[in-house]
Amino acid sequence: MKIAIIVPMAEEAEFYRNHFHSENKEMFGSTEFEHFSVNGNDVYLGLSGIGKVQAAMNLSSLLTSVDIDVIFMTGSAGALKEDVHQEDLVLPNAFAYYDAHNTAAGDYVEGQIPQQPAQFVLDSPKRAAFVNYLKKQNVAFREGLVVTGDSFIASSKQKEELKKNFPDALCVEMEGAAFAQVAHAFNKPLVAMRAISDNGDGSANEDFDTFVKKVGAKAAKLISDYVEKMN
């Protein structure tokens, strides 16, 4: 099986590098992917960079060159719900763009890009298998909508606007919907996991630096342990 693991930041990739033994590095487009052999599977670890364009560009570069069977995306996010807290794990079952405002352009909803789905729903058998694994491991996590945009949300005003437009959204980040759109276009299953690093308000800048490595390692350990058992 060919498995892609994509993370936005070097801090979030650090655990994978320490956990697996890199065999070689390959360039796909502008991104260097580290290539591991894990339990007979080929694992490609790449840094997407931050933001929607970087995410879409670098995942697309890999998928046009390698017939990937499943994509794992991990990283951090800011909480939107009051009952979502720092270090909580969120397993998105849908993504939308919080900065896509196209309702005046036709029969579209908030968060929808014209001629694309209203939300990018993640419902593959690969994702279901990972959900079952987490439940068997007694890992606590939340499932729900996650919203994506090109801004780091770090004020209560920004947070309240997102909550108004997307009352069901659990958290906010900067790459997930772009990954999901690319996976949808290539017809590849995406398994996404975000760990909460901050509250998406005025304390976000301080909290992010403190928690990003800690929560990134938390998500990465679960993915790494799961990949080692895949066959």
Backbone bond lengths (Angstrom), bond angles and torsions (degrees), N, CA, C in turn:
res aa  C-N    CA-C-N  psi(-1)  N-CA   C-N-CA  omega(-1)  CA-C   N-CA-C  phi
1 M - - - 1.448 - - 1.527 109.45 -
2 K 1.328 116.35 143.18 1.460 121.84 177.64 1.528 108.53 -106.97
3 I 1.318 115.05 121.64 1.463 122.12 -172.03 1.530 108.89 -120.89
4 A 1.313 116.35 130.82 1.464 121.27 173.92 1.519 109.45 -105.01
5 I 1.316 116.09 134.61 1.466 122.08 172.42 1.523 106.53 -120.99
6 I 1.327 116.24 118.53 1.456 121.90 -174.70 1.528 109.05 -119.38
7 V 1.320 115.99 130.48 1.467 121.34 175.78 1.526 108.37 -133.68
8 P 1.334 118.70 149.99 1.459 120.37 -177.91 1.531 114.62 -76.18
9 M 1.338 117.72 -33.76 1.458 120.87 -168.24 1.521 112.14 -124.95
10 A 1.340 115.40 151.15 1.463 120.77 179.47 1.519 111.59 -60.97
11 E 1.339 116.71 -35.72 1.464 120.03 178.94 1.522 110.75 -60.22
12 E 1.331 116.21 -34.03 1.456 120.96 -177.29 1.526 112.00 -80.44
13 A 1.328 116.97 -18.54 1.465 121.15 179.08 1.523 112.56 -90.68
14 E 1.319 116.86 -13.14 1.465 121.44 -172.85 1.519 112.12 -56.82
15 F 1.337 117.08 -42.18 1.462 119.54 -177.68 1.515 111.02 -63.11
16 Y 1.336 117.01 -43.46 1.464 120.14 -179.30 1.529 110.58 -59.78
17 R 1.316 116.24 -42.52 1.459 119.69 -179.35 1.525 111.37 -63.48
18 N 1.317 116.61 -36.59 1.464 120.21 179.20 1.529 111.61 -75.28
19 H 1.335 116.24 -27.66 1.462 121.22 -173.74 1.524 111.78 -84.41
20 F 1.331 116.50 -41.02 1.459 121.57 -178.85 1.520 110.51 -104.65
21 H 1.332 115.46 158.22 1.461 120.96 176.75 1.518 109.00 -100.37
22 S 1.314 116.79 113.69 1.459 121.57 -176.85 1.526 110.47 -70.83
23 E 1.334 116.21 129.79 1.460 121.17 179.11 1.523 111.44 -91.07
24 N 1.322 116.83 -41.55 1.461 120.38 177.71 1.513 109.80 -162.30
25 K 1.314 115.28 173.93 1.452 121.67 178.78 1.520 109.06 -124.23
26 E 1.316 115.35 141.36 1.450 121.17 -179.19 1.517 109.75 -133.43
27 M 1.324 115.90 142.85 1.455 121.07 176.82 1.526 109.60 -94.28
28 F 1.316 115.83 128.54 1.460 122.14 171.56 1.519 106.24 -124.18
29 G 1.317 116.28 111.48 1.456 119.12 -172.12 1.517 109.27 63.87
30 S 1.311 116.42 -126.91 1.467 120.81 -179.78 1.517 112.80 -99.52
31 T 1.330 116.77 8.59 1.463 120.70 -174.73 1.521 112.08 -113.42
32 E 1.312 115.59 134.03 1.462 121.43 174.56 1.521 109.12 -89.46
33 F 1.321 115.83 122.73 1.457 121.74 176.55 1.524 109.20 -107.36
34 E 1.327 115.98 133.51 1.453 121.11 173.37 1.527 108.36 -86.97
35 H 1.311 115.86 137.38 1.466 122.07 -173.21 1.523 108.74 -111.58
36 F 1.321 116.22 122.57 1.457 123.11 -179.66 1.531 109.46 -120.27
37 S 1.310 116.70 152.74 1.450 122.16 168.39 1.523 107.36 -110.99
38 V 1.328 116.27 117.27 1.458 121.89 -175.46 1.522 108.82 -129.88
39 N 1.324 117.58 113.18 1.455 122.89 177.66 1.530 111.39 53.80
40 G 1.321 115.64 39.17 1.452 120.66 179.24 1.516 114.60 81.63
41 N 1.309 117.23 -0.46 1.460 121.68 178.63 1.525 110.78 -100.09
42 D 1.317 116.29 148.47 1.461 121.88 172.95 1.516 108.52 -91.11
43 V 1.328 116.54 120.84 1.458 122.17 -178.97 1.524 108.79 -114.16
44 Y 1.325 115.50 127.75 1.464 121.92 178.52 1.525 108.19 -112.82
45 L 1.330 116.54 115.05 1.460 122.33 179.54 1.522 108.99 -104.62
46 G 1.329 116.42 123.22 1.452 119.73 -179.33 1.514 112.47 -136.39
47 L 1.334 114.70 150.22 1.461 121.84 172.53 1.522 107.97 -92.48
48 S 1.300 117.03 119.70 1.458 119.65 -179.47 1.520 111.43 -77.26
49 G 1.330 116.90 -25.64 1.449 119.52 -164.95 1.517 109.30 86.04
50 I 1.317 116.17 173.42 1.460 122.08 -172.57 1.525 110.41 -98.81
51 G 1.327 116.18 136.13 1.454 121.43 175.91 1.517 113.23 103.32
52 K 1.338 114.80 167.54 1.457 121.39 -171.11 1.521 113.25 -68.41
53 V 1.325 117.14 -43.62 1.466 119.35 -177.56 1.518 110.90 -66.01
54 Q 1.326 116.53 -45.64 1.465 119.82 178.05 1.524 111.02 -58.69
55 A 1.328 116.07 -44.53 1.462 120.66 -178.96 1.529 111.02 -61.09
56 A 1.327 116.52 -50.21 1.461 120.37 -177.62 1.523 111.80 -65.67
57 M 1.320 116.43 -43.69 1.461 120.77 -177.74 1.518 111.81 -62.02
58 N 1.301 117.40 -45.98 1.455 119.90 -172.60 1.523 113.17 -79.18
59 L 1.323 117.93 -33.84 1.457 118.74 173.61 1.530 110.17 -68.59
60 S 1.325 117.40 -40.20 1.467 120.59 178.38 1.526 111.04 -60.85
61 S 1.325 116.89 -40.03 1.468 120.29 179.66 1.520 111.21 -59.72
62 L 1.323 117.03 -40.79 1.460 120.44 178.55 1.524 110.98 -68.47
63 L 1.340 117.05 -46.12 1.467 120.52 -173.77 1.522 112.58 -69.39
64 T 1.312 118.00 -25.30 1.458 119.22 176.40 1.523 111.91 -76.66
65 S 1.333 117.29 -14.67 1.469 120.90 -176.92 1.523 113.43 -109.39
66 V 1.334 117.67 -28.10 1.457 122.26 -174.90 1.530 109.00 -128.36
67 D 1.321 116.78 134.82 1.465 121.79 179.21 1.528 109.32 -82.11
68 I 1.314 115.26 77.71 1.458 122.79 -176.23 1.531 110.05 -70.16
69 D 1.339 116.56 138.27 1.465 121.73 179.87 1.521 112.88 -89.87
70 V 1.325 117.26 -32.85 1.459 120.73 179.52 1.526 108.96 -154.81
71 I 1.332 115.64 142.71 1.461 122.54 179.60 1.521 108.45 -111.98
72 F 1.321 116.40 127.44 1.463 121.88 171.89 1.526 108.46 -108.08
73 M 1.301 115.77 129.69 1.463 121.74 176.58 1.517 108.65 -119.51
74 T 1.309 116.24 125.18 1.462 119.18 175.40 1.518 109.52 -127.99
75 G 1.329 115.36 168.42 1.451 120.65 179.85 1.512 110.08 155.13
76 S 1.308 115.41 -161.72 1.459 121.34 -174.61 1.523 110.62 -113.57
77 A 1.330 115.70 168.57 1.471 121.69 -179.76 1.522 109.05 -157.90
78 G 1.323 114.92 163.17 1.460 121.36 175.80 1.517 110.74 -101.82
79 A 1.314 116.55 137.03 1.463 121.59 -177.15 1.529 111.19 -70.26
80 L 1.333 116.27 143.97 1.463 122.54 171.46 1.514 112.07 -114.18
81 K 1.324 117.85 -36.44 1.461 121.76 179.18 1.531 110.41 -81.88
82 E 1.324 115.22 148.21 1.464 119.89 179.95 1.522 112.43 -66.39
83 D 1.343 116.46 -27.41 1.469 119.66 -178.80 1.527 112.36 -97.02
84 V 1.324 117.49 16.28 1.475 122.73 171.62 1.523 107.04 -109.08
85 H 1.318 115.80 123.06 1.461 120.81 -169.23 1.530 111.66 -122.02
86 Q 1.325 114.94 164.67 1.455 120.85 176.25 1.531 110.91 -53.99
87 E 1.336 114.53 136.25 1.466 125.27 -179.49 1.526 113.38 79.50
88 D 1.342 118.54 -4.90 1.464 119.83 173.71 1.534 109.55 -65.97
89 L 1.317 116.04 150.69 1.455 121.81 175.32 1.526 109.98 -101.28
90 V 1.319 116.06 134.30 1.459 122.30 177.70 1.526 108.29 -121.09
91 L 1.332 115.44 128.11 1.454 121.98 176.26 1.531 106.66 -109.17
92 P 1.318 118.10 98.09 1.464 119.86 -176.57 1.521 111.94 -62.37
93 N 1.335 115.72 136.96 1.463 119.67 170.37 1.522 111.29 -107.94
94 A 1.339 116.19 -1.63 1.461 121.24 175.08 1.527 108.80 -162.32
95 F 1.334 115.02 150.92 1.461 122.03 175.87 1.524 109.64 -127.07
96 A 1.337 115.96 148.43 1.460 122.81 171.30 1.531 107.96 -142.89
97 Y 1.325 115.41 159.52 1.471 120.89 177.39 1.522 109.51 -92.03
98 Y 1.319 117.45 117.71 1.461 118.59 -179.58 1.526 111.84 -74.07
99 D 1.331 117.27 -16.58 1.462 119.92 -179.40 1.536 112.34 -104.15
100 A 1.328 117.30 19.84 1.468 122.01 174.00 1.524 108.42 -103.52
101 H 1.324 116.65 109.24 1.465 122.11 -176.53 1.538 108.11 -119.95
102 N 1.318 116.67 88.24 1.462 120.31 -171.88 1.521 113.59 -125.53
103 T 1.317 117.20 22.23 1.461 119.61 -177.59 1.533 111.70 -66.13
104 A 1.338 117.40 -25.27 1.462 120.51 178.96 1.529 112.18 -80.55
105 A 1.324 117.28 -9.44 1.468 120.96 -176.12 1.522 112.95 -92.08
106 G 1.315 117.69 -3.35 1.459 120.31 -178.27 1.508 110.79 154.87
107 D 1.308 115.84 -158.02 1.463 121.79 -177.45 1.525 109.82 -83.36
108 Y 1.341 115.39 67.79 1.452 121.89 -177.71 1.524 109.59 -122.86
109 V 1.341 115.41 157.59 1.460 121.09 176.95 1.521 109.05 -107.09
110 E 1.304 115.46 164.95 1.460 120.45 177.07 1.536 109.53 -58.14
111 G 1.327 115.11 132.71 1.458 119.95 179.64 1.510 114.53 93.17
112 Q 1.340 117.22 -0.55 1.462 121.48 -175.89 1.524 110.65 -103.74
113 I 1.321 116.49 133.84 1.451 122.53 171.66 1.528 108.14 -87.49
114 P 1.321 118.52 134.72 1.466 119.99 -179.75 1.529 112.77 -51.23
115 Q 1.327 114.79 137.18 1.464 124.81 179.37 1.529 113.30 69.32
116 Q 1.333 116.13 13.48 1.459 121.60 174.49 1.531 108.40 -118.97
117 P 1.341 117.86 163.32 1.469 119.46 177.74 1.531 112.08 -59.10
118 A 1.313 115.86 155.23 1.468 120.21 176.89 1.521 110.59 -60.61
119 Q 1.312 116.37 -39.27 1.457 123.68 173.00 1.525 107.78 -140.57
120 F 1.308 115.59 151.89 1.457 120.76 174.78 1.525 107.51 -93.94
121 V 1.335 114.95 104.66 1.459 121.52 -173.79 1.528 109.40 -88.13
122 L 1.330 116.25 135.10 1.461 122.43 177.75 1.526 108.09 -105.75
123 D 1.326 116.23 107.49 1.474 119.11 -175.03 1.526 111.84 -144.85
124 S 1.322 117.45 33.13 1.462 121.10 -176.52 1.527 111.72 -79.93
125 P 1.336 118.08 160.02 1.467 121.26 172.68 1.527 112.30 -58.82
126 K 1.324 117.99 -33.54 1.468 121.11 178.44 1.527 110.47 -63.29
127 R 1.328 116.05 -40.92 1.463 119.05 177.96 1.529 110.49 -68.64
128 A 1.323 117.37 -40.94 1.461 121.42 179.20 1.524 111.10 -60.46
129 A 1.328 116.57 -38.42 1.468 120.24 179.04 1.522 110.54 -65.59
130 F 1.329 117.10 -38.33 1.457 120.20 178.81 1.529 111.03 -69.07
131 V 1.315 116.91 -38.79 1.470 120.70 175.97 1.525 110.27 -59.45
132 N 1.312 116.83 -44.63 1.463 120.65 178.99 1.528 110.96 -62.59
133 Y 1.325 116.08 -38.77 1.469 120.13 177.98 1.528 110.65 -61.39
134 L 1.314 117.13 -45.99 1.467 120.22 -179.92 1.521 111.25 -61.77
135 K 1.327 115.77 -40.85 1.467 119.25 -179.74 1.533 111.17 -65.48
136 K 1.331 117.05 -39.46 1.464 120.76 178.87 1.527 111.13 -66.77
137 Q 1.341 116.14 -29.27 1.466 121.21 178.05 1.528 112.04 -85.09
138 N 1.332 116.15 1.59 1.470 121.89 -178.25 1.530 112.00 58.10
139 V 1.328 115.72 37.93 1.459 121.48 177.41 1.522 108.66 -87.72
140 A 1.307 116.60 126.67 1.462 121.24 178.37 1.530 109.63 -80.24
141 F 1.323 116.50 132.60 1.457 120.37 177.69 1.519 109.02 -156.31
142 R 1.324 114.75 163.10 1.454 121.74 176.69 1.524 108.90 -112.95
143 E 1.317 116.71 147.99 1.456 122.28 174.10 1.517 109.26 -119.50
144 G 1.326 115.66 141.98 1.446 118.88 178.14 1.514 112.50 164.32
145 L 1.330 114.70 -167.97 1.457 122.36 -178.62 1.523 110.75 -75.90
146 V 1.330 115.78 138.09 1.463 122.91 172.54 1.524 107.39 -124.87
147 V 1.335 116.93 138.60 1.465 120.43 -178.33 1.528 110.25 -111.42
148 T 1.339 113.71 148.71 1.460 122.35 -170.98 1.524 110.18 -127.20
149 G 1.334 116.09 141.25 1.465 121.53 173.10 1.513 110.50 -162.91
150 D 1.315 115.83 174.73 1.459 120.49 -172.83 1.523 114.25 -92.53
151 S 1.320 116.96 15.95 1.463 119.99 178.31 1.523 110.68 -119.53
152 F 1.325 116.15 142.23 1.460 121.13 172.94 1.521 107.47 -80.40
153 I 1.310 117.83 117.04 1.462 122.67 -175.29 1.523 109.03 -80.92
154 A 1.338 114.61 113.90 1.463 118.94 -173.11 1.522 112.05 -142.41
155 S 1.330 116.70 32.67 1.463 119.79 174.75 1.522 108.84 -149.48
156 S 1.302 115.79 151.63 1.465 120.23 178.95 1.519 111.09 -63.93
157 K 1.340 117.69 -32.73 1.462 121.64 179.33 1.526 110.29 -63.64
158 Q 1.338 116.83 -47.06 1.464 120.47 177.56 1.526 111.08 -61.32
159 K 1.312 115.56 -44.13 1.460 120.76 -177.74 1.525 111.06 -62.24
160 E 1.311 117.52 -44.69 1.460 120.67 -178.53 1.526 111.67 -65.54
161 E 1.339 117.44 -34.50 1.463 120.71 177.32 1.532 110.49 -64.91
162 L 1.331 116.22 -41.72 1.468 119.93 177.90 1.524 111.03 -64.64
163 K 1.303 116.76 -42.20 1.458 120.73 -179.93 1.535 111.03 -64.59
164 K 1.322 116.44 -33.46 1.458 120.62 177.21 1.523 110.82 -67.28
165 N 1.323 116.63 -44.78 1.467 120.97 -177.58 1.527 113.20 -77.27
166 F 1.335 115.36 -29.98 1.475 120.57 -176.57 1.523 109.20 -134.16
167 P 1.325 117.00 73.24 1.471 120.20 -174.59 1.524 114.32 -62.96
168 D 1.333 117.57 -19.84 1.463 120.20 -178.93 1.536 112.96 -92.86
169 A 1.316 118.15 -7.15 1.462 120.79 -174.69 1.524 111.25 -69.19
170 L 1.319 115.62 133.79 1.462 121.32 179.47 1.513 112.29 -83.04
171 C 1.339 116.81 -37.45 1.456 119.51 -175.52 1.528 110.18 -157.94
172 V 1.322 115.17 173.71 1.447 121.83 -175.07 1.525 109.45 -133.13
173 E 1.344 115.90 142.19 1.461 121.05 178.39 1.517 109.14 -153.74
174 M 1.351 117.68 -167.31 1.463 119.53 -167.01 1.531 115.49 -122.72
175 E 1.335 119.01 4.27 1.465 119.54 -176.67 1.530 115.51 -136.48
176 G 1.319 118.11 -25.81 1.459 121.59 -165.02 1.514 115.58 -56.80
177 A 1.335 118.52 -46.22 1.460 120.10 -178.41 1.520 111.11 -64.44
178 A 1.333 117.35 -33.88 1.465 120.35 177.28 1.525 110.49 -66.78
179 F 1.337 117.29 -44.10 1.472 119.94 173.62 1.529 110.34 -57.58
180 A 1.320 116.36 -44.49 1.460 120.59 -176.54 1.527 111.13 -66.75
181 Q 1.329 117.53 -36.76 1.458 120.28 178.35 1.526 110.83 -66.18
182 V 1.331 116.87 -42.25 1.461 120.55 177.72 1.526 110.52 -64.89
183 A 1.320 117.24 -45.69 1.465 120.70 178.81 1.532 110.72 -59.54
184 H 1.323 116.53 -39.79 1.463 121.54 177.51 1.530 110.64 -62.42
185 A 1.332 116.82 -44.18 1.463 121.35 -178.56 1.525 111.80 -65.35
186 F 1.345 116.50 -35.99 1.462 121.32 -179.38 1.530 112.57 -90.38
187 N 1.328 116.28 -2.05 1.474 121.85 -178.24 1.525 111.31 57.01
188 K 1.341 115.79 48.54 1.454 122.64 179.04 1.526 109.80 -117.95
189 P 1.326 118.38 139.27 1.466 120.23 178.86 1.528 111.86 -71.21
190 L 1.318 115.44 134.95 1.463 122.00 177.61 1.523 108.90 -116.11
191 V 1.324 115.46 129.87 1.467 122.57 172.57 1.518 106.73 -113.91
192 A 1.314 117.16 114.46 1.464 121.68 -174.98 1.520 110.26 -112.99
193 M 1.325 114.99 139.43 1.455 120.54 174.99 1.527 109.04 -138.83
194 R 1.311 114.86 128.69 1.459 120.95 175.66 1.524 109.01 -119.74
195 A 1.323 115.62 138.24 1.462 121.51 173.60 1.522 107.88 -109.02
196 I 1.313 117.04 135.16 1.468 121.32 -173.18 1.527 110.41 -76.15
197 S 1.330 114.36 121.25 1.470 120.56 -179.10 1.521 112.57 -103.19
198 D 1.340 117.28 -21.64 1.468 119.78 -175.39 1.520 108.99 -158.21
199 N 1.333 114.93 175.68 1.464 120.43 -176.37 1.521 113.56 -98.57
200 G 1.335 117.85 7.68 1.448 120.60 176.74 1.516 114.21 64.59
201 D 1.342 117.15 24.49 1.465 120.24 -179.43 1.518 109.51 -127.12
202 G 1.326 117.85 -153.50 1.448 120.99 -175.93 1.511 114.81 -64.47
203 S 1.321 117.69 -17.91 1.468 121.22 179.17 1.524 111.93 -92.30
204 A 1.328 117.81 0.44 1.464 120.87 -170.81 1.515 112.91 -61.64
205 N 1.336 117.79 -41.68 1.459 120.03 -176.29 1.516 111.23 -62.05
206 E 1.326 116.77 -44.63 1.471 121.50 178.55 1.529 110.77 -67.19
207 D 1.331 117.05 -45.10 1.460 121.31 -176.68 1.524 112.01 -66.79
208 F 1.330 116.81 -37.67 1.461 120.12 -175.65 1.510 111.33 -59.77
209 D 1.321 117.28 -48.54 1.464 120.81 -179.19 1.527 111.31 -60.72
210 T 1.313 116.46 -35.31 1.457 120.85 -177.23 1.525 112.10 -73.70
211 F 1.325 115.96 -41.00 1.458 120.17 -168.51 1.526 115.45 -100.83
212 V 1.344 118.95 -16.40 1.461 119.23 -169.93 1.527 112.31 -60.64
213 K 1.338 117.48 -42.33 1.463 118.89 179.30 1.524 110.99 -67.90
214 K 1.322 116.34 -40.71 1.457 120.82 -176.88 1.526 110.98 -64.94
215 V 1.326 117.18 -49.36 1.454 119.11 -177.17 1.526 111.19 -75.42
216 G 1.345 116.48 -30.21 1.458 119.10 175.69 1.512 111.66 -61.95
217 A 1.329 116.22 -41.67 1.465 120.81 178.48 1.524 111.03 -66.44
218 K 1.326 116.80 -34.31 1.467 120.95 179.65 1.526 110.62 -62.80
219 A 1.328 116.77 -47.54 1.463 120.65 179.23 1.521 110.41 -68.06
220 A 1.329 116.49 -41.49 1.466 120.51 -177.14 1.521 111.68 -64.06
221 K 1.317 118.11 -36.49 1.467 120.24 -179.68 1.523 110.62 -63.79
222 L 1.328 117.03 -41.87 1.457 120.20 179.33 1.532 111.24 -64.37
223 I 1.320 116.57 -43.42 1.464 119.93 178.30 1.519 110.46 -64.61
224 S 1.333 116.94 -44.35 1.468 120.97 -178.76 1.518 111.23 -61.41
225 D 1.314 116.75 -46.20 1.468 120.27 179.49 1.524 110.89 -61.90
226 Y 1.319 116.29 -38.71 1.467 120.20 -179.62 1.531 111.04 -68.33
227 V 1.324 116.48 -44.21 1.462 120.82 -179.01 1.532 110.60 -61.42
228 E 1.323 115.93 -37.08 1.471 119.04 179.83 1.528 112.61 -64.74
229 K 1.331 116.44 -19.57 1.465 120.17 -178.95 1.533 112.25 -100.47
230 M 1.338 117.31 -6.96 1.458 120.05 -177.46 1.533 110.61 -74.24
231 N 1.311 115.44 145.17 1.468 120.56 174.56 1.522 110.55 -148.60
